[in-house]
Amino acid sequence: MKKRRWLRLALLLLCLHGLFALFCLTTPAKAADPCSEGKATKACLEGTSVSSSSYTGNDSKIQNPFPDNPLFFFTPYDITVDNPTVRLLWGGVLALVDMFLVISIMLNGIRVMLVGSVFRFADAVETLPGVLLALIVAHISLTFMTSAIGLGNMLTHSLYLSAKEINIEGPVKYGKSKTKEEKLHVFFPTGDPGKESEFEKKLLTDPFAVASAWGGPDGKIYGAPDGKSLTQSDLSHFEKDWTCKAKEINFDVESRKNLFGKKGKPEDGNIAFDISMRAESIEELGENVPASVIARLHQMVSQIETDVNQIENDALRWHTDWLKFDEELSGYEKKYLNYERQDVNADHANRVKLTMSLLFKSNGTYIESMPGKRGDIITFTCQTPKPVEQKGLFETDLNFTDLFKNLQDLGKGVKMIVKVLTLILLVQMVVRLFFINLYIVLAPLGIGCWALPGRIGQSLTLEWMKGFLSTVFVQFLMVVALIVLQAIFNVVSDFASATPGTPVGGLSSDVWFDLMRIACIWFIIRIPSLLGTAPMRTMVSAGQMVTQVVGATVMMQIQQFQMIVQGVSALVSAGLAFVR
């Protein structure tokens, strides 16, 4: 008996607590932006306040269906959970639910007090936890819904940022081709100045093949970036899909005479003469030069002469060896020669470097006080392919009130369908916001149904939960679909064509492109139907309403146009009759 008395007292206290809650109802304080103060708060890091400006830029690979508006990617807080009107309505519904739950608790208390005479004690106690749970969850429902919307925004934002790293070749169509002129520095693999006509008469059409066969040396000392030759630097200005033809080929005769001498006599050229002269000066004028150094000097002279004779077989070996020998000889000169002789040798080496620079770096032009055009260089005239013009999946102009523009669009019926589908998607996203606010306002009622006797309300609570979560997270699924479609658009388009780049069925490229756009937008519009909840079915069916409205608008404008034409025709007929 004592246990039952204590239990009755506890239940009465719960009833009083429920009454107290009824009179002390307060709605949660309006949530401040957790990222506004520049602090890395938990709420900010969890993405409950994602900046909507991320989606309104024009430099993203992912096209925004509604330019300069984040509606497709972002669920704004200020018109949902943070909206004063929505919160006021939520508080009113919460008050009604609290009244219902308090009454339910009181009735359960009465049932316990009447145990033994009418009701069973166990049944009365079993219903209380559900009522109390419903009361607690109803009061924190706004926090739960804020977290759900924040999670949805965070997922969408993370996916959107990650998608910027994807190699997305978006929908494209081609415009007009252009003609470009580019220069390519090379080194024609010969030391014979007499072969000028042999190279300048060649028919060259592939700058990449030319660069591979006749590439110049490392260009660090000739003004090219480190690790690249001037040839490689110039080649970066070309594209493999260009159609090119050599317009002018300049074979530097004078630099070859200076560097390599006449055919078969490399000692007449400054490359071999420089090494030979400097080696001889070290051997004859140097003090205490070891025999090993003298042997090395002879080896250098022999090697550089061989290199010049073998240019056609190993085009740049002479250049590599000369730079290496120049550095090595400079060390010997500092060690064994006096300063005056060092300066003489250095001046000669610098003249050789200047001539090499003219050969590899000059642009095929005349240089003052020097004979002949300087530099091995080819000027290509290239026809670029039709430049890629980025064009998105969606139409940006959704206006249907312009009579003559509508008539023009009807003449291009496929484009009209694209515009209608984009408008349907816009309406879907607006309807989604309506549903979110409806579920927020009805959240206390949906959760409170859990406390109905006999568990008859639990199915209603589950329906509310499924409806709200599907409405919030369907946006994430639609963004996933948009990113996937833009990433594989060209691949699927080519696969579905008769041959890559050729539309199927003899369609024009513009019509085929618009048909692919229709397929993609229709796919995105149908995403909500995958979730199968009541609000998702309503979002999908909203498209039928939009189609009917657009059709009615266009038909009215056509009738208006017909009336104008008939009126003008009548006036013209009357005027002709008057003239007669």
Steps between C-alpha positions, in 0.01 A plus 500: 500500500784739590660441160175586324467818703850611401425419138178702512691791652762480224234501231328799659832683497534420132152641440598819682819516292291475186274784615807708582640433153171612348522842665873541451517430127782679326620458147870452442694823462576597144826335404783739428735433212769281666759616247425874518743573783797342328524220758541134407199391704370146479184615324703691244735209433208261461362708217184638657582835343638450150541817300256498210733723298710192414250406229444835330842548339554470127832312512376162619509186289155408633233705329242656730152436350390839631790749451586730792258311726592215739146352504605170339795442736412669827210488748493850653447524873344847495190377316470164677609426857610858576197669347302687773161408353591133469629493857184674626277244329721219630462639853121517465476139386740401779270666756202301373699178511622577852142548612407167347799321655443653845139389489619156392741484797226607738266233365772240541545614860130458561518153347777405743303633798200296389707182468333199649147618439476557126838507315804279505804653672757367250321645198481844660872507581606378152342797323678766708854469351366556147312811610802643680729421206260670259489807727879529512556438128229749402682772696836429334356437152617839371857418603474163327369657179769770506764226530345305211495805272857583605612146423336518158674830426832363623476190279406706197773756565769234547393322183492826305852596610632150423341509155715800408799263494329259259611516137162603366465554128164667502248529219658681208434604148742636243527844347732644231859397435794742522839534333805543722868552427756352739880471494700192597872525586688188385850383412539354153734202556789593275815706526521547122389852394448372147190300595284811532278420202459137608330602825320814386316312223357234730121476527436508875150463646545355849674728753503222759686262268740779403568580866567133572744464208672840508462623856751754628716467811413583859403865489602620846782708352274615212210639698271196515359373831719266703472141390366592156652576165379792294344241271293356784407847617377595151321168460279578799329763282379232257212255538496149357164550326627799299556464125837662426727572207849650496475854363870588526812300588817685596827305487776700675791485257725763657493355852594159360795641312614669818452200728573193285714621208490328165391141457774262607706773664360557850824666604393799287197556721509681832358206698805280439740795474395634840573172677823448304629854557423499872649152548814606316537816709474299822752245377754754370451798732387329816731449794564150632217338303484126587530244224155365583348845437684528168366160398152613594542816290594292194198279562269804506633629168458162333151449644360839397626451141332159491177650634490764226557236232221284643228768530272321254510186716500663844370854450571654841797303632735784400293749701498284812873427478595861428315626811666229708846568355453877542438457871791259536738726305399801708613311808837415342546859383446641848748249636781514242470830304555861595210745514578661166488171313187396688326812370604428141365145516180614674435758226530233232267265689244778537505562124424133445210519746365806319505319167324197652240735645442649155457152354257370761320814618466741206167529319619470141553873453791717397719637778675832458858476373468123453454317169203271435189416699587350834341205678372154406127564514181386325191718470179292489159615384240296688127459465347450843196275537171667560538655845308334777212710622377394844125458506314366798224246539246761602338802341566822689212699348177349636271786399182392316331839479681624188266426209746512212776322690256218574408475133869481415554230764208300361682497168778323691275262690778308671639816661149582619487165680836569667367831628181335633698227678729757661192688618357175643823448696474853638142438616606171659761673714251767610240234589770323700545809718123513555505139618794561733316786669181293520684213667671743741167651607335158538802340671352514855173354377671224300717405797213535747302237310744248645320541835157400367362197685533159346797606288262614229699823453845349459447445127414870463821596680700274269330654196591847625859391556535341155336796331722758671828313449423421135413866435826618657739246350348472151700813422825311561391222263409753230838671535672161467300437182590843361873450560503148355310613191733791431804278555396234248288706259746493209586134552136391493425735210779350286407145598137557403604655167551307181870580521678725751427863414232406244136516617284195447218489244630788292413755769680831510749545783282768662189281502694200634651717771156628604360146507779400736418800717136392513601150610728636774253754642216246491721258694567762770130587520412133558749456788236580771288207381776262615416579864130419457361721779193721473688833466729350238200389294361851527832650383500275194135572415569874527662470158169415338349818640790709373470346154130580487559860612774553242291342227202718585719813505649427160163411346348825626789693347458315170128585497590860575745495209233354271259774597763764423574343161129478415448864602792616287375292205154655530646851504718425196199361311292804587779730384536319167125512446500874568784556252313311228 
